[in-house]
Amino acid sequence: MVHPSYREMNWGGSMNPEPILTIQVQTDSEARTRELAAALARHLQPGDVIALEGPLGSGKTCFVRGLAMGLNIDLAHVSSPTYIIRQEYPSQSGPTLIHIDAYRLHSPEELETIGWEEMLESGDSIVVVEWSQRIADALPPRRISITFAHIDLNSRDISISVPPELADRIAHLTDPVPSPGKCPTCAKTTVADLATFPFCSERCRLVDLGKWFDGKHRFSRPLEEDDLYE
């Protein structure tokens, strides 16, 4: 479980040319890692770049799935793009998430094949890069850098660093992480500050609404006037 006491905010150091806001978080399950990412996603804007670093199995793809959850993207489409390098996940209510896995890249020059420069210049999507250290020279200075480390089988130490111009937005991650719930339609994890809560997406909300129209959902007693104002 993620608790506010796990978070520490530090401004830079003598080796940094500019102050960098760093937030340290520990999570004890994949679900909590996704929740942290979903909370971050709700503070992101088109044009943001997120660089992920960490060893195999440390939670990078899990974090991407959490970003997708926070951006109201169907998680069924989210997977590691290792063999095709780039995948795009359109949102039902926000910017597209572009997911890049640089594991098989040997130099930043190889990014030309996936339209890297055009992607950054357009500024209309959110870009997240796994194994970002392999293309470090191509990453923009204005980015969110996230490092993952194993603590034990299920727990992860996650360090989130941002430049000062993004600090006001990302600092809100120090707010308590909402407790998860289950979507009434598909039983996927959802959190209270989603716009579609208690549903995980607008699609699930509409599916549930349709059940009221076709009679699959029923009230256990006749409606009374007071029910309309509760």
Secondary structure, DSSP 4 states (H G I P E B T S, - for coil): ---GGG-EEEE--TT-SS--EEEEEEESSHHHHHHHHHHHHTT--TT-EEEEE--TTSSHHHHHHHHHHHTT--GGG----TTTSEEEE--SSSPEEEEEE-TT--SGGGGGGGTHHHHHHH--EEEEEETGGGGGGGS-SS-EEEEEEESSSS-EEEEEEE-GGGHHHHGGGGSPPPPEEE-TTT--EEETTSTTTTSSSHHHHHHHHHHHHTTSS--SS---GGGGG-
